[in-house]
């Protein structure tokens, strides 16, 4: 029972006295209904201490009032610094407003969450709108951001939905819960100085922390039930990545991961060989696979003989979900399962002109964002914008400039290379959402109906979670030879953020889907796209690769340097060496010759 008295210099003992004695009048009503009612002498009310009471009945309200006042005075007299107390009249009890409904809480919740996350990302007060990622605070037109009011709204919503189930293919509801989890997590772990500011007066700091923790734990269990037993929590996962990277940086700080099965096995071996022998890359490498149906024991042994290479069975991580893997869906789970804090995921048939280490050490995008993405080719104008806006009503200012949003290309991201820093809170939460969009129920029921495999799930998840990301400035091009039309034909090519040749997809085969044994690429020219619109593509055939005619050929077609041409020739010769023995398993002889291992 709440006691509505204010007393000068209250002490805990006085509050307890008021609570207990004021309750006695209620007891009297019950007591008088008893048949054998007997009043007890007042002298027996207080025994050894004023707050230990044995009560049977009281005669009147006046008696209760007198006893309370006497008890208060007697308690106050024990503290010489207090003196006499002034007992103020009881104020009327406040009328508690009705708890808001879910419908009321969902009103403007997407905008409220977006603004609060932009605030946490440091966008408040920034005047250069072109440099903003989220941009929702710039829409306030000079008005101060209502931190407390916005917080109250998003926090009440988080409390309501933290364990409330939802339709798993309703990505609008998914995004709201992901953001609620990220907000609570960021405050609890990354910005604890906000806790005293955001906690309500009627709640202790300790109770508020418990409330935040419950949001994190219950949202995580609702969204990512497969996280356990691999990791007990998101915090435990992040702590492991950062701690292991600090303890043994050469092994755990940064590395490359490739996913492969039997079909891409030789290409993966070839890619690793080029990293080590041509590019002199010393970064540790992990090979991820989906169980023994994906790679044979012989293949696993072969990989294990290559220095600095480990194999990882993704099915042993997050088994409740990865047991349902299929095709592309394994890729984000592999990134999450990797021991590396900073991960460069590379397709098994992707090859580089530069040491992949530059992804971590020279990219300004990765340094600032912790997430580095590459654009796919400008292809298809299917209108996916209404669907995207439906699941992400308050998209970021950065997304406004993407081809997908301006209907210039239905294909936005190339997921052949994805670079992320899992030691950053936002990146890790966004990566979890990528995994969610590639989970069995979500991908079959929604995700893969709107995109080609996993590729768009990265930027869409980051955008929905309001976590900063960035693409390199050029769009997908080609590397190879120049045909009679002046177009460049070859593998799907990408520059770095300085427009220098970096990597391409498809290996050294002209068309890997037609044959993996002959018709090799030529390395003479590269073409890239800086406009993302009105691009001329010729589709690949059984004997020819994709061909690109860029919009600005004088600038966007370059001749490869002699060093790059020489590298291309070495790549082709290495692949021929792996295949030289012929037959179905020429790589067995290759490993015996090169690594002296019998498979």
Helices and strands as residue ranges (DSSP letters): H 12-22, H 24-32, G 42-44, H 61-77, H 102-106, H 109-120, G 129-131, G 136-140, H 147-161, H 171-185, I 186-190, G 192-194, H 195-198, H 205-223, G 225-227, H 234-247, H 249-252, E 254-259, H 265-273, I 274-278, E 284-289, H 297-304, E 309-313, G 314-316, H 319-322, G 327-329, H 330-337, E 342-346, E 350-352, H 358-361, H 364-369, E 371-375, H 385-391, G 399-401, E 413-421, H 425-437, H 440-442, I 443-447, H 448-450, H 457-465, E 470-471, E 475-482, E 488-495, E 501-505, E 525-529, E 536-538, E 546-549, H 553-556, E 557-559, H 562-579, H 586-595
